[in-house]
Amino acid sequence: MDVTTMRAWRVTTPGPVDGAGTAPPLALSEAPVPVPAPGELLVRVEACGVCRTDLHVTEGDLSVHHDHVVPGHEVVGRIAGYGRAVSGWEQGERVGVAWLRSTCGRCRWCLRGTENLCPYARFTGWDGDGGYAEYVTVPADYAYRLPDDVPAVDLAPLLCAGIIGFRALRRAALPEGGRLGLYGFGGSAHLCAQVAIGEGATVHVLTREPAAQRLALALGAASAGGAYDAPPEPLDAAVLFAPVGDLVPVALRALDRGGILSIAGIHLSDVPPLTYESELFYEKEIRSVTANTRDDGRTFLALAARHGVRATTHPYPLDRAVEALRDLKAGRFDGAAVLVP
């Protein structure tokens, strides 16, 4: 590979992306193309999804793990090189780089198949540089093989929004043919909904954004109302995608007996006090979601292909990353934003 430099966005000083009269917390600059370690792939980025977690890292809601990190963990690209210990991968092969970058493989959580709980896990765009750049590295064991016949922009949101939404759906333990509520309807929820509908669920969407409500109905949701509205029928399960703690009691009240609320986000504002009788009694449950396993990713990608899951996307050039984050924060688009170098 002859290219030695690339463009990359780095978090400078975490703060609001829409702060009036202040410099944005991200800066675009020239940087050396990263050199892959012995077990890593070097990936030329074709597209990188813009995830709400990127916003949390950029604005400081999540504590800094790596100074001046390059955000982005929904990366689709082509192998441009690899370290000397890599085997089984070919130059030019299309791969996906997701949130989970590495785990220790030795702790009790890794050994029992729950590597998402590994205390030594590292994450793309938080612990290691991500895909808001023209090149990124990834440990070969944590990369996903991706099809060549789907546009990169359409694949990118599947690699976090899709995978995390799928894990959140499974954590909600929705019974076959059950009634599912989705609170918030952005990049992750609109992919989760397609899987749930494909598996026979009745899906009710609760979101403040009219455009997201229209998208939900177009994708086959049975209803779409306001975030604080009651769904038209009791729910067997619900997934909270909006990072709004005030919605936790709202969702719990909407659950039928034995229902489970799964909270999908890595960040959530404070949850108000809960009333046991109306919000937790009758064996209702709250479950959190922490990252994902590689098996989650492989299973979801196979299901997405089977059910024809497609992301609703809004491409932005790489040099408009700050604008994409501002639009995400303000709810100016449905579906997902994707950066294209």
C-alpha positions as CSV (number, residue, x, y, z in Angstrom):
1,M,0.0,0.0,0.0
2,D,1.5,3.3,-1.1
3,V,-0.7,5.6,1.0
4,T,1.0,6.8,4.2
5,T,-1.4,9.5,5.5
6,M,-5.2,9.8,5.9
7,R,-7.9,12.1,7.2
8,A,-9.2,11.3,10.6
9,W,-11.5,13.0,13.2
10,R,-10.3,13.1,16.7
11,V,-12.0,14.1,19.9
12,T,-10.1,17.1,21.2
13,T,-11.9,18.3,24.4
14,P,-15.2,16.5,25.0
15,G,-18.2,18.8,25.1
16,P,-21.5,19.7,23.3
17,V,-21.4,19.3,19.6
18,D,-23.9,22.1,19.3
19,G,-22.3,24.5,21.9
20,A,-23.0,28.0,20.8
21,G,-19.9,30.1,20.3
22,T,-17.5,27.2,21.1
23,A,-15.3,25.1,18.9
24,P,-16.7,21.6,18.2
25,P,-15.2,18.8,20.3
26,L,-13.9,17.0,17.2
27,A,-11.2,18.1,14.8
28,L,-10.4,16.8,11.3
29,S,-6.7,16.4,10.6
30,E,-4.1,14.5,8.6
31,A,-2.7,11.5,10.4
32,P,-0.4,8.6,9.6
33,V,-2.2,5.5,8.3
34,P,-2.1,3.0,11.3
35,V,0.2,0.1,11.1
36,P,-1.5,-3.2,11.9
37,A,-0.2,-5.2,14.8
38,P,0.7,-8.9,14.2
39,G,-2.9,-10.1,14.7
40,E,-4.7,-7.2,13.1
41,L,-6.2,-6.2,9.8
42,L,-5.8,-2.8,8.2
43,V,-9.1,-1.7,6.7
44,R,-9.7,1.0,4.1
45,V,-13.0,2.5,5.2
46,E,-15.9,2.5,2.7
47,A,-18.5,3.7,5.2
48,C,-18.9,4.3,9.0
49,G,-22.3,4.6,10.7
50,V,-22.9,7.5,13.2
51,C,-24.0,5.9,16.5
52,R,-25.5,7.6,19.6
53,T,-22.5,6.1,21.5
54,D,-20.2,8.3,19.3
55,L,-22.2,11.3,20.5
56,H,-21.8,10.2,24.2
57,V,-18.0,9.7,23.7
58,T,-17.7,13.1,21.9
59,E,-19.8,15.0,24.4
60,G,-18.2,13.4,27.5
61,D,-21.2,11.4,28.7
62,L,-18.8,8.5,28.6
63,S,-15.5,9.0,30.3
64,V,-12.4,9.2,28.1
65,H,-10.6,5.9,27.7
66,H,-8.1,7.1,25.0
67,D,-7.0,10.7,24.5
68,H,-7.9,12.1,21.1
69,V,-9.6,9.0,20.1
70,V,-11.1,8.6,16.6
71,P,-14.8,7.7,17.1
72,G,-16.8,5.3,15.0
73,H,-17.6,1.6,15.4
74,E,-19.9,0.7,12.5
75,V,-17.3,0.3,9.9
76,V,-17.5,-1.3,6.5
77,G,-14.3,-1.5,4.5
78,R,-11.8,-3.5,2.5
79,I,-8.7,-5.2,3.8
80,A,-5.7,-3.1,2.7
81,G,-3.0,-5.0,4.7
82,Y,-2.5,-7.2,7.7
83,G,-0.1,-8.2,10.4
84,R,2.3,-11.1,10.1
85,A,0.3,-13.4,12.4
86,V,-3.0,-13.1,10.4
87,S,-4.2,-16.0,8.3
88,G,-7.5,-16.8,6.6
89,W,-8.1,-13.3,5.3
90,E,-7.4,-11.9,1.8
91,Q,-6.4,-8.5,0.5
92,G,-9.5,-6.6,-0.8
93,E,-12.0,-8.8,1.2
94,R,-14.9,-6.8,2.6
95,V,-15.1,-6.8,6.4
96,G,-17.0,-5.1,9.2
97,V,-15.5,-3.5,12.3
98,A,-17.9,-3.3,15.3
99,W,-18.0,-2.0,18.9
100,L,-16.3,-5.0,20.5
101,R,-12.7,-4.7,19.7
102,S,-11.1,-7.4,21.9
103,T,-11.6,-9.4,25.1
104,C,-9.1,-11.3,27.3
105,G,-10.5,-14.8,26.5
106,R,-9.4,-16.1,29.9
107,C,-11.7,-14.6,32.6
108,R,-14.8,-16.4,33.9
109,W,-17.1,-14.4,31.7
110,C,-15.2,-15.2,28.5
111,L,-14.9,-18.8,29.4
112,R,-18.7,-19.2,30.0
113,G,-19.6,-17.5,26.7
114,T,-20.5,-14.0,27.9
115,E,-17.4,-12.2,26.6
116,N,-19.5,-9.0,26.5
117,L,-19.0,-8.8,30.3
118,C,-15.2,-9.3,30.1
119,P,-13.7,-6.7,32.5
120,Y,-10.8,-6.3,30.1
121,A,-12.8,-5.8,27.0
122,R,-11.8,-3.0,24.7
123,F,-14.1,-1.1,22.3
124,T,-13.7,0.5,18.9
125,G,-13.9,4.3,18.9
126,W,-13.5,4.4,22.7
127,D,-10.4,2.4,23.7
128,G,-9.0,2.1,20.2
129,D,-9.3,4.4,17.1
130,G,-12.4,3.9,15.1
131,G,-13.9,4.6,11.7
132,Y,-14.3,8.4,11.5
133,A,-11.2,8.1,9.3
134,E,-10.0,6.7,6.0
135,Y,-8.3,3.7,7.5
136,V,-8.8,1.7,10.8
137,T,-7.2,-1.4,12.3
138,V,-9.1,-4.3,13.9
139,P,-8.0,-7.6,15.5
140,A,-8.7,-10.2,12.9
141,D,-10.6,-12.4,15.3
142,Y,-13.1,-9.6,15.9
143,A,-13.8,-8.6,12.3
144,Y,-16.9,-9.8,10.5
145,R,-17.1,-11.1,6.9
146,L,-19.6,-9.0,4.9
147,P,-21.3,-9.6,1.5
148,D,-20.1,-7.8,-1.6
149,D,-23.5,-7.4,-3.1
150,V,-24.9,-4.9,-0.5
151,P,-23.9,-1.2,-0.5
152,A,-21.4,-0.3,2.2
153,V,-23.7,2.5,3.4
154,D,-26.5,0.0,4.0
155,L,-24.4,-2.4,5.9
156,A,-22.7,0.0,8.3
157,P,-25.6,0.5,10.8
158,L,-26.0,-3.2,11.1
159,L,-22.6,-3.5,12.9
160,C,-23.7,-1.8,16.1
161,A,-27.2,-0.5,15.9
162,G,-28.3,-3.8,14.4
163,I,-26.3,-6.1,16.7
164,I,-27.1,-4.2,19.9
165,G,-30.7,-4.0,19.0
166,F,-30.7,-7.7,18.4
167,R,-29.1,-8.5,21.8
168,A,-31.6,-6.1,23.5
169,L,-34.5,-7.9,21.8
170,R,-33.2,-11.3,23.0
171,R,-32.7,-9.9,26.5
172,A,-36.4,-8.9,26.5
173,A,-37.3,-12.6,26.0
174,L,-40.3,-11.8,23.8
175,P,-42.5,-14.8,23.5
176,E,-43.3,-16.2,20.1
177,G,-45.9,-14.0,18.4
178,G,-45.7,-11.6,21.3
179,R,-46.5,-7.9,21.7
180,L,-43.3,-5.7,21.7
181,G,-42.9,-2.0,22.5
182,L,-40.0,0.0,21.2
183,Y,-39.3,3.3,23.0
184,G,-37.3,5.5,20.7
185,F,-37.0,4.7,17.0
186,G,-33.6,5.6,15.7
187,G,-30.8,3.6,14.1
188,S,-31.0,0.6,16.4
189,A,-34.7,0.4,17.0
190,H,-35.7,0.5,13.3
191,L,-33.5,-2.5,12.7
192,C,-34.7,-4.4,15.8
193,A,-38.3,-3.8,14.6
194,Q,-37.6,-5.5,11.3
195,V,-36.2,-8.6,13.0
196,A,-39.1,-8.8,15.5
197,I,-41.7,-8.4,12.7
198,G,-39.9,-10.9,10.6
199,E,-40.2,-13.4,13.5
200,G,-43.9,-12.8,13.9
201,A,-44.1,-10.2,16.6
202,T,-46.7,-7.3,16.9
203,V,-44.6,-4.2,17.3
204,H,-45.8,-0.9,18.8
205,V,-43.4,2.1,18.5
206,L,-43.4,5.0,21.0
207,T,-41.3,7.9,19.9
208,R,-41.5,11.7,19.9
209,E,-40.4,12.2,16.2
210,P,-43.1,12.3,13.6
211,A,-40.7,11.1,10.9
212,A,-39.7,8.2,13.0
213,Q,-43.4,7.3,13.6
214,R,-44.0,7.4,9.8
215,L,-40.9,5.1,9.2
216,A,-42.2,2.7,11.9
217,L,-45.5,2.3,10.2
218,A,-43.9,1.9,6.8
219,L,-41.7,-0.9,8.2
220,G,-44.8,-2.8,9.4
221,A,-45.3,-1.6,13.0
222,A,-48.9,-2.1,14.3
223,S,-48.9,1.4,15.8
224,A,-46.7,4.4,16.3
225,G,-47.4,7.0,19.1
226,G,-45.7,9.5,21.3
227,A,-42.9,8.4,23.6
228,Y,-45.0,8.9,26.8
229,D,-48.3,7.5,25.3
230,A,-49.8,4.2,26.4
231,P,-49.6,1.6,23.6
232,P,-53.0,0.3,22.3
233,E,-52.6,-3.0,24.2
234,P,-50.4,-4.4,27.0
235,L,-46.9,-5.4,26.1
236,D,-45.2,-8.8,26.6
237,A,-41.8,-7.1,26.3
238,A,-40.3,-3.7,25.6
239,V,-36.9,-2.3,24.6
240,L,-35.9,1.2,25.7
241,F,-33.6,2.7,23.0
242,A,-34.0,6.4,24.0
243,P,-31.4,7.3,26.6
244,V,-34.1,8.8,28.8
245,G,-34.5,7.5,32.3
246,D,-37.9,9.1,32.6
247,L,-39.2,6.5,30.2
248,V,-38.4,3.5,32.4
249,P,-41.5,3.8,34.6
250,V,-43.6,4.6,31.5
251,A,-42.5,1.4,29.8
252,L,-42.9,-0.7,32.9
253,R,-46.5,0.5,33.3
254,A,-47.2,-0.6,29.7
255,L,-46.0,-4.1,30.4
256,D,-48.4,-7.0,30.9
257,R,-47.9,-9.4,33.8
258,G,-44.5,-11.1,33.6
259,G,-43.2,-8.6,31.0
260,I,-39.6,-7.6,30.6
261,L,-38.1,-4.2,29.9
262,S,-34.7,-4.3,28.2
263,I,-32.6,-1.1,28.3
264,A,-30.4,-1.0,25.2
265,G,-28.2,2.0,25.6
266,I,-24.7,2.3,27.1
267,H,-25.8,5.7,28.7
268,L,-29.1,6.5,30.4
269,S,-30.2,9.6,32.3
270,D,-31.3,9.1,35.9
271,V,-34.3,6.9,36.4
272,P,-37.0,8.5,38.7
273,P,-38.3,6.5,41.7
274,L,-40.4,3.5,40.8
275,T,-43.7,2.6,42.4
276,Y,-43.7,-1.1,43.2
277,E,-47.4,-1.8,42.8
278,S,-47.9,-0.2,39.4
279,E,-44.5,-0.6,37.8
280,L,-42.8,-3.7,39.2
281,F,-45.4,-6.0,40.7
282,Y,-46.7,-9.1,38.8
283,E,-43.1,-10.2,38.2
284,K,-42.1,-7.5,35.8
285,E,-38.4,-7.2,35.2
286,I,-35.8,-4.7,34.1
287,R,-32.7,-5.9,32.2
288,S,-29.7,-4.0,31.0
289,V,-27.7,-4.7,27.9
290,T,-23.9,-4.6,27.9
291,A,-22.2,-4.6,24.5
292,N,-22.5,-7.9,22.6
293,T,-20.7,-11.1,21.9
294,R,-19.2,-12.0,18.5
295,D,-21.8,-14.8,18.3
296,D,-24.5,-12.1,18.7
297,G,-23.0,-10.3,15.7
298,R,-22.8,-13.4,13.5
299,T,-26.3,-14.5,14.4
300,F,-27.8,-11.1,13.8
301,L,-26.1,-10.7,10.4
302,A,-27.4,-14.0,9.3
303,L,-31.0,-13.1,10.5
304,A,-30.7,-9.7,8.7
305,A,-29.9,-11.4,5.5
306,R,-32.8,-14.0,6.0
307,H,-35.4,-11.3,6.8
308,G,-34.2,-8.7,4.3
309,V,-33.4,-6.2,7.1
310,R,-32.3,-2.9,5.6
311,A,-31.2,0.3,7.2
312,T,-32.8,3.6,6.4
313,T,-29.7,5.7,5.8
314,H,-28.6,9.3,5.4
315,P,-25.1,9.6,3.9
316,Y,-22.8,12.4,4.9
317,P,-19.3,13.1,3.5
318,L,-16.5,12.4,6.1
319,D,-15.8,16.1,6.5
320,R,-19.3,16.7,7.7
321,A,-19.1,14.4,10.8
322,V,-19.8,17.1,13.3
323,E,-22.9,18.1,11.3
324,A,-24.0,14.4,11.3
325,L,-23.6,14.3,15.1
326,R,-25.6,17.5,15.6
327,D,-28.4,16.2,13.4
328,L,-28.4,13.0,15.4
329,K,-28.7,14.9,18.6
330,A,-31.5,17.1,17.3
331,G,-33.4,14.2,15.8
332,R,-33.3,15.7,12.3
333,F,-33.4,12.3,10.5
334,D,-35.0,9.0,10.8
335,G,-33.0,5.8,10.6
336,A,-29.2,6.2,10.7
337,A,-26.5,8.6,9.4
338,V,-23.5,7.2,7.7
339,L,-20.1,8.8,7.0
340,V,-18.6,8.1,3.6
341,P,-14.9,9.0,3.1
